[in-house]
Amino acid sequence: MARITASVYTSHVPAIGAAMDLGKTEEPYWQKVFAGYDYSRGWLKENTPDVVFLVFNDHATAFSLEMIPTFAIGTAGHYKVADEGWGPRPVPDVEGHPELAAHIAQSVIQQDFDLTIVNRLDVDHGLTVPLSLMCGQPKAWPFKVIPFAVNVVQYPVPSGRRCFQLGQAIRKAVESFDDDLNVQIWGTGGMSHQLQGPRAGLINREWDNRFLDRLIAEPEALSQVPHIEYVQEAGSEGIELVMWLIARGAMADVAGGAKPTVKHRFYHVPASNTAVGHLVMENNL
């Protein structure tokens, strides 16, 4: 059967992608950010999956205010890189896994989660920046990707509890797929940041690191944190962190298995106007 072997968590700051694309990774401002991913790139080369189920949020690129799905799964075989207003990033297009994606959609919907099925999707920095951070600048991404978009842009957004439960449903779906596939699940977005208003530029180091602690040690309790705490403590865009709970909910310990092994943890301020957080966890199957 297919199995989820690891989860990866990372911010998807658009300026990080621009720094890579423009050759600025060795500049003093960016060196410490990219150094935090050195271990993870080596780890990924040694633990390359067949498929990455990548949880991200669209930034009004594929979806507009005219249509905002709460949860949308990409079931296509190919995804182009989106033009977000200054041309597409110079990175490879993304190859999907339609068979596994369709199976997950079927299974998760039968577990009473309503998903939007997307057969055509241009993917923006929310998806391509995590790929770049973990893979560098290859000619082709080294695995297939299933994009999973979550609405954390326009309220109402899904609760952390709902996201955590969805992760559990995704794990069951993957494990019921007949092919022997190595699957990783990545949760992206965050950490604390606010892009507008009197609190623009807000960063809360203490809350961010407490979130990382709890994501590792007590994810179910963390999933009970209400939206208002994210907004108060992590800023209006800090709500993106609920997407990390989807990835964490898919790990084996949540279903009674062994605790995951934390392979890498990284936190840095600043990168553009936000904090960068990053975790790699391996399932002990």
Protein Blocks (a to p, Z undefined) as FASTA:
>chain_A
ZZdfbdcdddfdfklmmmmmnopmmgmklmmmmmmmmmmmmmmmmmccfbdcdddddehk
lpcfkbccfbdcdfbfbdcdddehgapadbddddddfklmmmmmmmmmmnopacdddfbd
cddfklmmmmmmmnopafbdcbdcddddddfkbccdddfklmmmmmmmmmmmmmmpmbac
ddddddeejjdddfedjkgoiacfklmmmmmmmmmmmmmlmmmpcfklmmmmnojklmmm
mmmmmmmmmpmklnopacdddfbdcddddehjaccddddddddZZ
